[in-house]
Amino acid sequence: MTSLAKRPPRMSVRDFLGFEPGDGLCYELVDGQPRAMAPASTVHGYLQSELGRLIGNHLRAHRPGCHVIANPGVVPQVLSAHNVRIPDLAVTCAPVAPGQPWLPDPILLVEVQSPSNQAHTWSNVWPYTSIASVQEILVLDSTLAAAEVLRRTPEGGWPQEPAFVVDGELAFGSIGLSVPLTALYAPIVFAA
């Protein structure tokens, strides 16, 4: 007689909210397993802060009911009882209240990708597409001035491949903002 291997228990979102490993690291919940997140590089932090500033200034001037949030928890619909993912930035136009465990109704999600976190980044991007309110997902590259953008189609689906941006504008239809890609990366000196 053979026995089936036992699946390790999955942590729930509720249990994750009380998860305190005591190691000083930040975690997200991926399919019921806590996953540590490495500290951000200087370029990663710069891109996250600069884009957050540009989006925040735009929202304050043109969409005052919307907010940009750094490192919020978002819950994809895929295994929603066992997933809390942490994008680098998110925009929501829903009210933000003290004590909310995750961000309600994000419309734009941003990840900054480096060579060491590429698989991690994309393992978050695809579940983000299951969040009904999300309209756009941006992945910025931290090693060259480039970005990949996924936009929900008018029919509500997603393209199979992201659009690759290496020159021109990062256009966010969800919030009505265009940012020159070169301006975002201007102060960063990449090795030749």
VEXTOR-312153 format. One line per field, with one value per atom (N, C-alpha, C, O): residue in three letters; residue number from 1; chain; x, z, y; atom name. Coordinates in steps of 0.001 Angstrom, whole numbers, plus 500000, padded with zeros to 6 digits. Layout:
BEGIN
res = (ala,...);
n = (NUM,...);
chain = (A,...);
X = (X,...);
Z = (Z,...);
Y = (Y,...);
atom = (CA,...);
***
This chain:
BEGIN
res = (met,met,met,met,thr,thr,thr,thr,ser,ser,ser,ser,leu,leu,leu,leu,ala,ala,ala,ala,lys,lys,lys,lys,arg,arg,arg,arg,pro,pro,pro,pro,pro,pro,pro,pro,arg,arg,arg,arg,met,met,met,met,ser,ser,ser,ser,val,val,val,val,arg,arg,arg,arg,asp,asp,asp,asp,phe,phe,phe,phe,leu,leu,leu,leu,gly,gly,gly,gly,phe,phe,phe,phe,glu,glu,glu,glu,pro,pro,pro,pro,gly,gly,gly,gly,asp,asp,asp,asp,gly,gly,gly,gly,leu,leu,leu,leu,cys,cys,cys,cys,tyr,tyr,tyr,tyr,glu,glu,glu,glu,leu,leu,leu,leu,val,val,val,val,asp,asp,asp,asp,gly,gly,gly,gly,gln,gln,gln,gln,pro,pro,pro,pro,arg,arg,arg,arg,ala,ala,ala,ala,met,met,met,met,ala,ala,ala,ala,pro,pro,pro,pro,ala,ala,ala,ala,ser,ser,ser,ser,thr,thr,thr,thr,val,val,val,val,his,his,his,his,gly,gly,gly,gly,tyr,tyr,tyr,tyr,leu,leu,leu,leu,gln,gln,gln,gln,ser,ser,ser,ser,glu,glu,glu,glu,leu,leu,leu,leu,gly,gly,gly,gly,arg,arg,arg,arg,leu,leu,leu,leu,ile,ile,ile,ile,gly,gly,gly,gly,asn,asn,asn,asn,his,his,his,his,leu,leu,leu,leu,arg,arg,arg,arg,ala,ala,ala,ala,his,his,his,his,arg,arg,arg,arg,pro,pro,pro,pro,gly,gly,gly,gly,cys,cys,cys,cys,his,his,his,his,val,val,val,val,ile,ile,ile,ile,ala,ala,ala,ala,asn,asn,asn,asn,pro,pro,pro,pro,gly,gly,gly,gly,val,val,val,val,val,val,val,val,pro,pro,pro,pro,gln,gln,gln,gln,val,val,val,val,leu,leu,leu,leu,ser,ser,ser,ser,ala,ala,ala,ala,his,his,his,his,asn,asn,asn,asn,val,val,val,val,arg,arg,arg,arg,ile,ile,ile,ile,pro,pro,pro,pro,asp,asp,asp,asp,leu,leu,leu,leu,ala,ala,ala,ala,val,val,val,val,thr,thr,thr,thr,cys,cys,cys,cys,ala,ala,ala,ala,pro,pro,pro,pro,val,val,val,val,ala,ala,ala,ala,pro,pro,pro,pro,gly,gly,gly,gly,gln,gln,gln,gln,pro,pro,pro,pro,trp,trp,trp,trp,leu,leu,leu,leu,pro,pro,pro,pro,asp,asp,asp,asp,pro,pro,pro,pro,ile,ile,ile,ile,leu,leu,leu,leu,leu,leu,leu,leu,val,val,val,val,glu,glu,glu,glu,val,val,val,val,gln,gln,gln,gln,ser,ser,ser,ser,pro,pro,pro,pro,ser,ser,ser,ser,asn,asn,asn,asn,gln,gln,gln,gln,ala,ala,ala,ala,his,his,his,his,thr,thr,thr,thr,trp,trp,trp,trp,ser,ser,ser,ser,asn,asn,asn,asn,val,val,val,val,trp,trp,trp,trp,pro,pro,pro,pro,tyr,tyr,tyr,tyr,thr,thr,thr,thr,ser,ser,ser,ser,ile,ile,ile,ile,ala,ala,ala,ala,ser,ser,ser,ser,val,val,val,val,gln,gln,gln,gln,glu,glu,glu,glu,ile,ile,ile,ile,leu,leu,leu,leu,val,val,val,val,leu,leu,leu,leu,asp,asp,asp,asp,ser,ser,ser,ser,thr,thr,thr,thr,leu,leu,leu,leu,ala,ala,ala,ala,ala,ala,ala,ala,ala,ala,ala,ala,glu,glu,glu,glu,val,val,val,val,leu,leu,leu,leu,arg,arg,arg,arg,arg,arg,arg,arg,thr,thr,thr,thr,pro,pro,pro,pro,glu,glu,glu,glu,gly,gly,gly,gly,gly,gly,gly,gly,trp,trp,trp,trp,pro,pro,pro,pro,gln,gln,gln,gln,glu,glu,glu,glu,pro,pro,pro,pro,ala,ala,ala,ala,phe,phe,phe,phe,val,val,val,val,val,val,val,val,asp,asp,asp,asp,gly,gly,gly,gly,glu,glu,glu,glu,leu,leu,leu,leu,ala,ala,ala,ala,phe,phe,phe,phe,gly,gly,gly,gly,ser,ser,ser,ser,ile,ile,ile,ile,gly,gly,gly,gly,leu,leu,leu,leu,ser,ser,ser,ser,val,val,val,val,pro,pro,pro,pro,leu,leu,leu,leu,thr,thr,thr,thr,ala,ala,ala,ala,leu,leu,leu,leu,tyr,tyr,tyr,tyr,ala,ala,ala,ala,pro,pro,pro,pro,ile,ile,ile,ile,val,val,val,val,phe,phe,phe,phe,ala,ala,ala,ala,ala,ala,ala,ala);
n = (1,1,1,1,2,2,2,2,3,3,3,3,4,4,4,4,5,5,5,5,6,6,6,6,7,7,7,7,8,8,8,8,9,9,9,9,10,10,10,10,11,11,11,11,12,12,12,12,13,13,13,13,14,14,14,14,15,15,15,15,16,16,16,16,17,17,17,17,18,18,18,18,19,19,19,19,20,20,20,20,21,21,21,21,22,22,22,22,23,23,23,23,24,24,24,24,25,25,25,25,26,26,26,26,27,27,27,27,28,28,28,28,29,29,29,29,30,30,30,30,31,31,31,31,32,32,32,32,33,33,33,33,34,34,34,34,35,35,35,35,36,36,36,36,37,37,37,37,38,38,38,38,39,39,39,39,40,40,40,40,41,41,41,41,42,42,42,42,43,43,43,43,44,44,44,44,45,45,45,45,46,46,46,46,47,47,47,47,48,48,48,48,49,49,49,49,50,50,50,50,51,51,51,51,52,52,52,52,53,53,53,53,54,54,54,54,55,55,55,55,56,56,56,56,57,57,57,57,58,58,58,58,59,59,59,59,60,60,60,60,61,61,61,61,62,62,62,62,63,63,63,63,64,64,64,64,65,65,65,65,66,66,66,66,67,67,67,67,68,68,68,68,69,69,69,69,70,70,70,70,71,71,71,71,72,72,72,72,73,73,73,73,74,74,74,74,75,75,75,75,76,76,76,76,77,77,77,77,78,78,78,78,79,79,79,79,80,80,80,80,81,81,81,81,82,82,82,82,83,83,83,83,84,84,84,84,85,85,85,85,86,86,86,86,87,87,87,87,88,88,88,88,89,89,89,89,90,90,90,90,91,91,91,91,92,92,92,92,93,93,93,93,94,94,94,94,95,95,95,95,96,96,96,96,97,97,97,97,98,98,98,98,99,99,99,99,100,100,100,100,101,101,101,101,102,102,102,102,103,103,103,103,104,104,104,104,105,105,105,105,106,106,106,106,107,107,107,107,108,108,108,108,109,109,109,109,110,110,110,110,111,111,111,111,112,112,112,112,113,113,113,113,114,114,114,114,115,115,115,115,116,116,116,116,117,117,117,117,118,118,118,118,119,119,119,119,120,120,120,120,121,121,121,121,122,122,122,122,123,123,123,123,124,124,124,124,125,125,125,125,126,126,126,126,127,127,127,127,128,128,128,128,129,129,129,129,130,130,130,130,131,131,131,131,132,132,132,132,133,133,133,133,134,134,134,134,135,135,135,135,136,136,136,136,137,137,137,137,138,138,138,138,139,139,139,139,140,140,140,140,141,141,141,141,142,142,142,142,143,143,143,143,144,144,144,144,145,145,145,145,146,146,146,146,147,147,147,147,148,148,148,148,149,149,149,149,150,150,150,150,151,151,151,151,152,152,152,152,153,153,153,153,154,154,154,154,155,155,155,155,156,156,156,156,157,157,157,157,158,158,158,158,159,159,159,159,160,160,160,160,161,161,161,161,162,162,162,162,163,163,163,163,164,164,164,164,165,165,165,165,166,166,166,166,167,167,167,167,168,168,168,168,169,169,169,169,170,170,170,170,171,171,171,171,172,172,172,172,173,173,173,173,174,174,174,174,175,175,175,175,176,176,176,176,177,177,177,177,178,178,178,178,179,179,179,179,180,180,180,180,181,181,181,181,182,182,182,182,183,183,183,183,184,184,184,184,185,185,185,185,186,186,186,186,187,187,187,187,188,188,188,188,189,189,189,189,190,190,190,190,191,191,191,191,192,192,192,192);
chain = (A,A,A,A,A,A,A,A,A,A,A,A,A,A,A,A,A,A,A,A,A,A,A,A,A,A,A,A,A,A,A,A,A,A,A,A,A,A,A,A,A,A,A,A,A,A,A,A,A,A,A,A,A,A,A,A,A,A,A,A,A,A,A,A,A,A,A,A,A,A,A,A,A,A,A,A,A,A,A,A,A,A,A,A,A,A,A,A,A,A,A,A,A,A,A,A,A,A,A,A,A,A,A,A,A,A,A,A,A,A,A,A,A,A,A,A,A,A,A,A,A,A,A,A,A,A,A,A,A,A,A,A,A,A,A,A,A,A,A,A,A,A,A,A,A,A,A,A,A,A,A,A,A,A,A,A,A,A,A,A,A,A,A,A,A,A,A,A,A,A,A,A,A,A,A,A,A,A,A,A,A,A,A,A,A,A,A,A,A,A,A,A,A,A,A,A,A,A,A,A,A,A,A,A,A,A,A,A,A,A,A,A,A,A,A,A,A,A,A,A,A,A,A,A,A,A,A,A,A,A,A,A,A,A,A,A,A,A,A,A,A,A,A,A,A,A,A,A,A,A,A,A,A,A,A,A,A,A,A,A,A,A,A,A,A,A,A,A,A,A,A,A,A,A,A,A,A,A,A,A,A,A,A,A,A,A,A,A,A,A,A,A,A,A,A,A,A,A,A,A,A,A,A,A,A,A,A,A,A,A,A,A,A,A,A,A,A,A,A,A,A,A,A,A,A,A,A,A,A,A,A,A,A,A,A,A,A,A,A,A,A,A,A,A,A,A,A,A,A,A,A,A,A,A,A,A,A,A,A,A,A,A,A,A,A,A,A,A,A,A,A,A,A,A,A,A,A,A,A,A,A,A,A,A,A,A,A,A,A,A,A,A,A,A,A,A,A,A,A,A,A,A,A,A,A,A,A,A,A,A,A,A,A,A,A,A,A,A,A,A,A,A,A,A,A,A,A,A,A,A,A,A,A,A,A,A,A,A,A,A,A,A,A,A,A,A,A,A,A,A,A,A,A,A,A,A,A,A,A,A,A,A,A,A,A,A,A,A,A,A,A,A,A,A,A,A,A,A,A,A,A,A,A,A,A,A,A,A,A,A,A,A,A,A,A,A,A,A,A,A,A,A,A,A,A,A,A,A,A,A,A,A,A,A,A,A,A,A,A,A,A,A,A,A,A,A,A,A,A,A,A,A,A,A,A,A,A,A,A,A,A,A,A,A,A,A,A,A,A,A,A,A,A,A,A,A,A,A,A,A,A,A,A,A,A,A,A,A,A,A,A,A,A,A,A,A,A,A,A,A,A,A,A,A,A,A,A,A,A,A,A,A,A,A,A,A,A,A,A,A,A,A,A,A,A,A,A,A,A,A,A,A,A,A,A,A,A,A,A,A,A,A,A,A,A,A,A,A,A,A,A,A,A,A,A,A,A,A,A,A,A,A,A,A,A,A,A,A,A,A,A,A,A,A,A,A,A,A,A,A,A,A,A,A,A,A,A,A,A,A,A,A,A,A,A,A,A,A,A,A,A,A,A,A,A,A,A,A,A,A,A,A,A,A,A,A,A,A,A,A,A,A,A,A,A,A,A,A,A,A,A,A,A,A,A,A,A,A,A,A,A,A,A,A,A,A,A,A,A,A,A,A,A,A,A,A,A,A,A,A,A,A,A,A,A,A,A,A,A,A,A,A,A,A,A,A,A,A,A,A,A,A,A,A,A,A,A,A);
X = (500840,500000,500891,501845,500571,501336,500534,499303,501249,500563,500899,501988,499971,500188,501002,500823,501908,502707,501775,500842,502039,501229,501693,502884,500745,501044,501345,500628,502405,502661,501475,500852,501170,500022,500253,501369,499185,499256,498837,497836,499624,499267,498146,498166,497183,496093,496505,497456,495766,495989,495800,496579,494786,494537,495741,496178,496275,497447,498660,499460,498797,499931,499938,501001,498759,498683,499260,499688,499279,499881,501261,501832,501814,503110,504240,504406,504999,506135,507336,507537,508160,509286,510434,511280,510483,511511,512887,513874,512984,514297,514587,515640,513673,513894,513651,513839,513245,512999,511543,510672,511288,509915,509488,510293,508226,507703,506444,505741,506179,504887,504420,505221,503145,502577,502316,501521,502985,502892,502356,503052,501118,500469,500550,500744,500399,500367,501708,501784,502792,504126,504726,504784,505170,505835,507134,507925,507348,508561,509247,508668,510515,511294,511626,511835,511670,512007,513348,513552,514268,515600,515506,514618,516418,516432,516665,517352,516102,516221,517603,518220,518092,519347,519117,517976,520179,520070,519275,518410,519558,518841,517364,516488,517094,515711,514984,513894,515589,514986,514796,513778,515772,515654,514465,513633,514382,513295,511941,510989,511854,510602,510226,509077,511170,510887,510566,509604,511358,511159,509834,509099,509518,508248,507087,506057,507250,506228,505988,504845,507056,506936,506203,505295,506609,505979,504485,503650,504165,502762,501994,500886,502583,501913,501625,500533,502600,502385,501271,500428,501264,500221,498837,497872,498757,497470,496961,495776,497837,497424,496853,495880,497466,497033,495814,494976,495713,494696,493683,492598,494016,493108,493178,493680,492682,492870,492254,492611,491359,490789,491614,491255,492729,493587,494897,495318,495533,496750,497749,497364,499036,500092,500634,500880,500814,501252,502498,502521,503527,504740,504589,504151,504950,504994,503696,503730,502553,501307,501086,501653,500288,499834,498653,497734,498674,497532,497194,498073,495917,495467,494942,493873,495699,495190,493988,493803,493184,492036,492469,491734,493652,494179,494573,495429,493964,494223,494185,495100,493133,493066,493160,493562,492805,492902,494333,494612,495261,496634,497673,498822,497309,498243,498098,497001,499208,499340,500657,501733,500563,501766,502090,501211,503370,503835,504493,505690,503735,504359,505173,505013,506040,506832,505971,506159,505028,504097,502732,502615,501700,500340,499562,499811,498613,497697,496298,495883,495573,494168,493389,493914,492137,491243,490168,489215,490332,489433,489924,491108,489033,489465,490535,490463,491504,492570,492355,492277,492260,491950,493009,493605,493249,494185,493756,492568,494732,494471,494068,493849,493963,493638,494792,495943,494506,495600,496160,497310,495369,495865,495148,494123,495708,495209,493950,493948,492872,491649,491725,492221,491243,491018,492181,491992,493374,494464,494148,493579,494523,494310,495621,495630,496723,498049,498998,499036,499772,500789,502140,502242,503183,504542,505493,505460,506344,507444,508746,508781,509818,511153,511924,512048,512436,513073,514592,515101,515294,516747,517081,516216,518324,518660,518404,518048,518581,518414,516953,516653,516026,514627,513691,512477,514235,513415,512327,511163,512685,511688,510652,509457,511104,510212,509235,508035,509757,508918,507804,506634,508165,507161,506241,505122,506683,505766,504692,503664,504911,503885,503039,501830,503658,502951,501740,500652,501909,500791,499617,498476,499820,498665,498015,496817,498783,498189,497083,496115,497230,496214,494863,493851,494827,493555,492792,491656,493389,492719,491826,492317,490519,489548,489760,489496,490224,490369,491633,491711,492624,493904,493734,493189,494214,494153,495514,495607,496587,497935,498933,498777,499966,501070,502353,502537,503239,504510,505640,505645,506603,507817,508989,509297,509646,510823,512068,512162,513021,514297,515287,515361,516040,517005,518416,519334,518608,519955,520105,521223,519002,519014,517716,516727,517719,516533,515500,515445,514690,513680,512549,512716,511397,510226,509371,509429,508576,507576,506235,506119,505208,503892,502834,502795,501987,500794,499580,499464,498671,497437,496242,496230,495234,493998,493349,493307,492854,492201,490795,490261,490184,488806,487820,486788,488139,487283,487507,486774,488516,488776,489874,490195,490462,491550,492909,493013,493937,495315,496070,495786,497032,497845,498722,499029,499113,499984,501396,502089,501819,503164,503061,502185,503947,503950,504528,505285,504168,504788,506133,506228,507162,508515,508770,508577,509203,509462,510932,511403,511667,513070,513326,514383,512381,512506,511095,510131,510973,509653,509011,509684,507698,506906,506383,505994,506384,505616,504246,504088,503260,501915,501016,500830,500463,499551,498136,497720,497402,496023,495131,494156,495452,494620,494570,493597,495619,495658,495897,495979,496009,496197,497546,497621,498620,499970,500911,500870,501766,502867,504168,504273,505157,506460,507527,507555,508412,509493,510402,510923,510577,511403,512816,513398,513377,514743,514861,515891,513828,513873,513873,514547,513114,513060,514426,514824,515142,516440,517640,518776,517417,518498,519649,520806,519392,520523,521283,522316,520789,521419,522494,522242,523689,524796,524945,525305,524662,524795,526180,526730,526759,528071,527966,526977,528998,528989,529352,529393);
Z = (500000,500000,500000,500773,499134,499086,499763,499765,500322,500949,500168,499611,500143,499469,500374,501592,499741,500516,501080,500413,502293,502940,502511,502551,502107,501739,503008,504000,502990,504181,504413,503456,505652,505926,505332,505346,504815,504267,505336,506028,505453,506370,505729,504524,506527,506024,506095,506787,505364,505423,506861,507343,507536,508934,509822,510625,509676,510469,510100,510965,508802,508335,508957,509242,509166,509742,511154,511611,511847,513170,513174,514242,511999,511850,512269,511687,513251,513760,513903,514979,512841,512937,513801,514222,514078,514957,514337,515058,512996,512358,511672,511054,511769,511183,509684,509094,509060,507626,507329,508182,506112,505643,504885,504188,505021,504392,503600,503872,502623,501959,502019,502254,501809,501878,500460,499728,500081,498722,498796,499231,498368,498352,499708,499783,500772,502115,502793,503905,502133,502715,502861,501874,504051,504189,503380,503453,502609,501792,502158,502043,502610,502987,501741,500656,501927,500844,501163,502256,500195,500389,500448,499834,501184,501191,499778,498981,499471,498139,497925,498862,496674,496311,496265,496323,496163,496090,494862,494965,493698,492473,492606,492212,493156,493388,494238,493884,495346,496247,495581,495789,494778,494076,493116,493131,492276,491306,492005,491566,493080,493835,494402,494285,494999,495607,494551,494698,493495,492471,491746,491551,491341,490670,491641,491249,492881,493887,494060,494198,494054,494175,492968,493117,491755,490534,490493,490162,490831,490843,491926,491686,493118,494222,493900,494184,493304,492921,491885,491968,490916,489882,490508,490194,491378,492003,492830,492781,493580,494415,493548,493930,492376,491505,490647,490373,490223,489229,489675,489102,490677,491154,492674,493237,493358,494804,495620,496788,495067,495809,495700,496270,494964,494762,495524,495798,495862,496671,496151,495687,496232,495944,497285,498196,497388,498637,498338,497365,499170,499031,499817,500967,499199,499824,500515,501647,499847,500491,500343,499449,501190,500983,500024,500175,499043,498146,498118,498242,497956,497985,496595,496191,495857,494573,494772,495852,493743,493826,493753,494190,493206,493131,494545,495166,495051,496426,497415,498222,497350,498139,499647,500379,500114,501550,501987,503181,500996,501312,500629,500490,500200,499493,499929,499922,500305,500496,499828,500344,498683,497943,498243,498619,498072,498426,497204,496982,496412,495314,495854,497009,495018,495446,495587,496515,494666,494722,494261,493481,494749,494273,494352,495209,493440,493470,493691,493058,494601,494833,494880,495280,494469,494592,495631,495783,496346,497445,498707,498814,499656,500911,501611,501620,502183,502937,504404,504777,505235,506648,507531,507132,508718,509646,509955,510090,510061,510445,509319,509554,508090,506979,506786,506676,506743,506601,505178,504992,504180,502805,502055,502499,500913,500147,499380,498642,499544,498806,497364,497109,496455,495060,494384,493889,494345,493624,492127,491575,491474,490027,489253,488080,489901,489289,490285,491451,489824,490670,489985,488764,490787,490266,491003,492229,490234,490782,490184,489015,490977,490479,490470,491492,489302,489098,489000,488333,489667,489547,489156,489235,488734,488348,489450,489162,490707,491805,492166,492840,491726,492100,490902,491048,489728,488525,488652,488356,489084,489224,490284,490097,491373,492454,491929,492194,491184,490646,489779,489970,488823,487892,488563,488096,489648,490369,491083,491471,491263,491813,490708,490875,489590,488531,488028,487916,487728,487146,488122,487678,489411,490333,490445,490714,490243,490279,489231,489439,488110,487052,487496,486848,488577,489070,489960,490342,490293,491113,490190,489287,490419,489492,489253,488150,490238,490099,489348,488857,489248,488637,487140,486424,486684,485267,484593,483400,485362,484789,485796,487007,485255,486064,485365,484177,486100,485566,486260,487483,485467,486009,485503,484312,486415,486072,486223,487154,485331,485406,486188,485966,487088,487878,487310,487878,486193,485620,484297,483807,483711,482512,482431,483065,481657,481549,480664,479458,481269,480531,481472,482691,480874,481655,480825,479595,481531,480896,481512,482723,480640,481081,480603,479435,481531,481203,481424,482462,480450,480573,480314,479370,481169,480975,479672,479391,478896,477634,477904,478994,476927,477119,477425,478057,476979,477254,478646,479072,479365,480724,480844,481953,479724,479757,479848,480020,479726,479784,478570,478091,478058,476947,477421,478608,476493,476865,477204,477987,476620,476855,477210,476701,478077,478384,477223,476407,477157,476214,476803,477993,475977,476413,476065,474920,477045,476845,477127,478241,476112,476314,475994,476327,475361,475033,475002,474781,475215,475151,476515,477522,476524,477712,478406,477761,479725,480512,480664,481409,479963,479985,480868,480613,481898,482821,482546,483056,481753,481449,482669,482748,483625,484821,485669,486386,485589,486399,485557,486097,484226,483349,483491,483499,483605,483788,482752,482474,482179,481321,481919,482300,481994,482557,481539,481106,481142,480229,480923,482011,480288,480878,481138,482181,480190,480357,481554,482227,481838,482988,484298,485255,484334,485550,485874,487037,484833,485018,484913,485115,484604,484306,485321,484901,486619,487560,487778,488447,487228,487469,486422,485224,486870,485967,485898,486880,484724,484527,484002,483215,484419,483930,482451,482002,481705,480250,479951,478786);
Y = (498829,500000,501242,501335,502182,503431,504530,504522,505450,506584,507848,507989,508727,510004,510916,510938,511675,512627,513690,514137,514079,515097,516484,516796,517300,518674,519459,519326,520281,521103,522045,522504,522326,523203,524594,525114,525176,526524,527520,527334,528579,529652,530464,530716,530868,531703,533169,533532,534002,535444,535931,536754,535435,535837,535490,536315,534272,533887,534733,535090,535057,535845,537242,537792,537809,539150,539188,540248,538065,537984,537359,537141,537064,536395,537330,538402,536939,537714,536793,536229,536615,535693,536206,535417,537527,538071,538162,538309,538077,538125,539457,539609,540426,541742,541825,542889,540743,540746,541063,540893,541524,541729,540479,539861,540112,538902,539214,540187,538374,538329,536881,535977,536664,535315,534829,535419,533759,533222,531801,530884,531632,530324,529626,528413,530406,529850,529703,529183,530161,530066,531471,532205,531867,533161,533172,532232,534244,534365,535667,536748,535544,536725,537539,536996,538842,539754,540390,540918,540338,540912,542438,543031,543072,544536,545066,544428,546218,546813,547410,547918,547347,548009,549517,549975,550273,551727,552161,553031,551563,551918,551544,552313,550375,549949,550993,551444,551365,552348,553698,554359,554113,555386,555356,556264,554309,554217,554166,554811,553410,553319,554700,555125,555377,556687,557737,558492,557789,558816,558634,559602,557399,557177,557424,557971,557029,557301,558792,559227,559576,561034,561614,562432,561178,561692,561339,562180,560097,559678,560434,560914,560538,561227,562684,563178,563384,564787,564894,565787,563992,563995,563746,564443,562765,562452,563622,563949,564247,565383,566510,567160,566737,567828,567469,568328,566199,565844,564789,564701,563997,562936,562898,561925,563942,564041,562911,562756,562129,561002,559735,558705,559805,558628,558809,559932,557691,557723,556695,555621,557033,556066,555578,556369,554273,553644,552807,552054,552937,552125,550831,550841,549732,548406,547988,547507,548166,547746,546247,545619,545690,544321,544333,545138,543447,543270,541788,540935,541495,540104,539728,540186,538885,538414,537496,536934,537347,536444,534988,534103,534728,533373,532943,533574,531890,531426,532588,532755,533380,534611,534381,535285,533213,532939,532657,532540,532545,532161,533042,532623,534242,535114,536561,537119,537156,538596,538966,538663,539621,540012,541471,542247,541842,543180,543836,543649,544595,545328,546506,546899,547063,548221,549470,550256,549652,550781,550318,549373,550987,550738,552033,552880,552169,553312,552773,551803,553417,553113,554421,555461,554350,555499,555210,555974,554098,553754,554462,554781,554709,555331,554475,553246,555145,554476,554816,555987,553776,553993,553333,552333,553878,553249,551808,551514,550935,549556,548629,547440,549144,548243,547265,547689,545965,545002,544925,544529,545297,545325,546431,546946,546781,547910,547535,546550,548312,548007,548514,549612,547729,548114,548836,549946,548248,548902,548951,548009,550065,550180,550102,549728,550453,550411,549775,550167,548782,548139,548269,548151,548513,548705,547784,547682,547113,546316,546833,547216,546846,547165,545853,545177,545512,544206,544351,545251,543461,543367,541934,541063,541667,540288,539270,538128,539667,538715,538461,537476,539342,539130,538964,539103,538670,538566,537499,537772,536297,535234,535606,535376,536169,536620,537675,537606,538648,539719,539162,539496,538311,537792,536781,536574,536144,535259,536063,535507,537363,538257,538888,539053,539240,539966,539188,539752,537928,537179,537045,537174,536797,536832,538215,538306,539293,540625,540766,541497,540065,540179,539626,539893,538869,538316,539298,539018,540432,541443,542269,542946,542210,542801,544294,544771,545037,546490,546903,548029,546017,546378,546603,545762,547760,548115,548057,547766,548335,548355,547804,547958,547155,546644,547071,546805,547732,548201,547463,547324,546987,546389,547223,547209,547953,548750,547906,547105,548067,547357,548213,549421,547615,548383,548315,548906,547601,547496,548238,548398,548692,549515,550287,549921,551346,552201,551517,551757,550672,549912,549529,549475,549268,548876,547934,547925,547144,546296,546668,546851,546776,547223,546239,545854,545849,545061,545946,546598,545972,546753,545856,545066,545991,545247,545723,546921,544786,545130,545664,545458,546350,546828,545697,545924,544485,543327,542755,541862,543260,542799,541764,541337,541347,540369,541053,542267,540233,540727,540215,539118,540987,540486,539325,539211,538480,537356,537807,537158,538909,539441,540923,541621,541407,542839,543650,543124,544923,545851,546268,546567,546288,546637,548095,548501,548887,550313,550578,550350,551065,551427,552891,553427,553526,554935,555510,554778,556770,557370,557521,557740,557399,557711,556456,555482,556506,555549,556190,557156,555657,556236,555386,554196,555995,555319,555799,556840,555053,555406,555370,556117,554509,554354,555617,555848,556437,557664,558914,560018,558748,559905,560575,561804,559797,560346,559754,558556,560609,560154,560668,561834,559783,560117,559722,558569,560649,560252,559226,559475,558095,557041,557546,557248,558315,558817,559748,559750,560543,561448,560673,561055,559584,558771,558177,558111,557743,557088,558054,557625,559341,560283,560294,560267,560331,560425,559104,559096,558003,556709,556458,556586,556102,555806,554280,553630,553733,552297,551980,552751,550860,550431,550085,549504,550449,550181,548754,548359);
atom = (N,CA,C,O,N,CA,C,O,N,CA,C,O,N,CA,C,O,N,CA,C,O,N,CA,C,O,N,CA,C,O,N,CA,C,O,N,CA,C,O,N,CA,C,O,N,CA,C,O,N,CA,C,O,N,CA,C,O,N,CA,C,O,N,CA,C,O,N,CA,C,O,N,CA,C,O,N,CA,C,O,N,CA,C,O,N,CA,C,O,N,CA,C,O,N,CA,C,O,N,CA,C,O,N,CA,C,O,N,CA,C,O,N,CA,C,O,N,CA,C,O,N,CA,C,O,N,CA,C,O,N,CA,C,O,N,CA,C,O,N,CA,C,O,N,CA,C,O,N,CA,C,O,N,CA,C,O,N,CA,C,O,N,CA,C,O,N,CA,C,O,N,CA,C,O,N,CA,C,O,N,CA,C,O,N,CA,C,O,N,CA,C,O,N,CA,C,O,N,CA,C,O,N,CA,C,O,N,CA,C,O,N,CA,C,O,N,CA,C,O,N,CA,C,O,N,CA,C,O,N,CA,C,O,N,CA,C,O,N,CA,C,O,N,CA,C,O,N,CA,C,O,N,CA,C,O,N,CA,C,O,N,CA,C,O,N,CA,C,O,N,CA,C,O,N,CA,C,O,N,CA,C,O,N,CA,C,O,N,CA,C,O,N,CA,C,O,N,CA,C,O,N,CA,C,O,N,CA,C,O,N,CA,C,O,N,CA,C,O,N,CA,C,O,N,CA,C,O,N,CA,C,O,N,CA,C,O,N,CA,C,O,N,CA,C,O,N,CA,C,O,N,CA,C,O,N,CA,C,O,N,CA,C,O,N,CA,C,O,N,CA,C,O,N,CA,C,O,N,CA,C,O,N,CA,C,O,N,CA,C,O,N,CA,C,O,N,CA,C,O,N,CA,C,O,N,CA,C,O,N,CA,C,O,N,CA,C,O,N,CA,C,O,N,CA,C,O,N,CA,C,O,N,CA,C,O,N,CA,C,O,N,CA,C,O,N,CA,C,O,N,CA,C,O,N,CA,C,O,N,CA,C,O,N,CA,C,O,N,CA,C,O,N,CA,C,O,N,CA,C,O,N,CA,C,O,N,CA,C,O,N,CA,C,O,N,CA,C,O,N,CA,C,O,N,CA,C,O,N,CA,C,O,N,CA,C,O,N,CA,C,O,N,CA,C,O,N,CA,C,O,N,CA,C,O,N,CA,C,O,N,CA,C,O,N,CA,C,O,N,CA,C,O,N,CA,C,O,N,CA,C,O,N,CA,C,O,N,CA,C,O,N,CA,C,O,N,CA,C,O,N,CA,C,O,N,CA,C,O,N,CA,C,O,N,CA,C,O,N,CA,C,O,N,CA,C,O,N,CA,C,O,N,CA,C,O,N,CA,C,O,N,CA,C,O,N,CA,C,O,N,CA,C,O,N,CA,C,O,N,CA,C,O,N,CA,C,O,N,CA,C,O,N,CA,C,O,N,CA,C,O,N,CA,C,O,N,CA,C,O,N,CA,C,O,N,CA,C,O,N,CA,C,O,N,CA,C,O,N,CA,C,O,N,CA,C,O,N,CA,C,O,N,CA,C,O,N,CA,C,O,N,CA,C,O,N,CA,C,O,N,CA,C,O,N,CA,C,O,N,CA,C,O,N,CA,C,O,N,CA,C,O,N,CA,C,O,N,CA,C,O,N,CA,C,O,N,CA,C,O,N,CA,C,O,N,CA,C,O,N,CA,C,O,N,CA,C,O,N,CA,C,O,N,CA,C,O,N,CA,C,O,N,CA,C,O,N,CA,C,O,N,CA,C,O,N,CA,C,O,N,CA,C,O,N,CA,C,O,N,CA,C,O,N,CA,C,O,N,CA,C,O,N,CA,C,O,N,CA,C,O,N,CA,C,O,N,CA,C,O,N,CA,C,O,N,CA,C,O,N,CA,C,O);
***
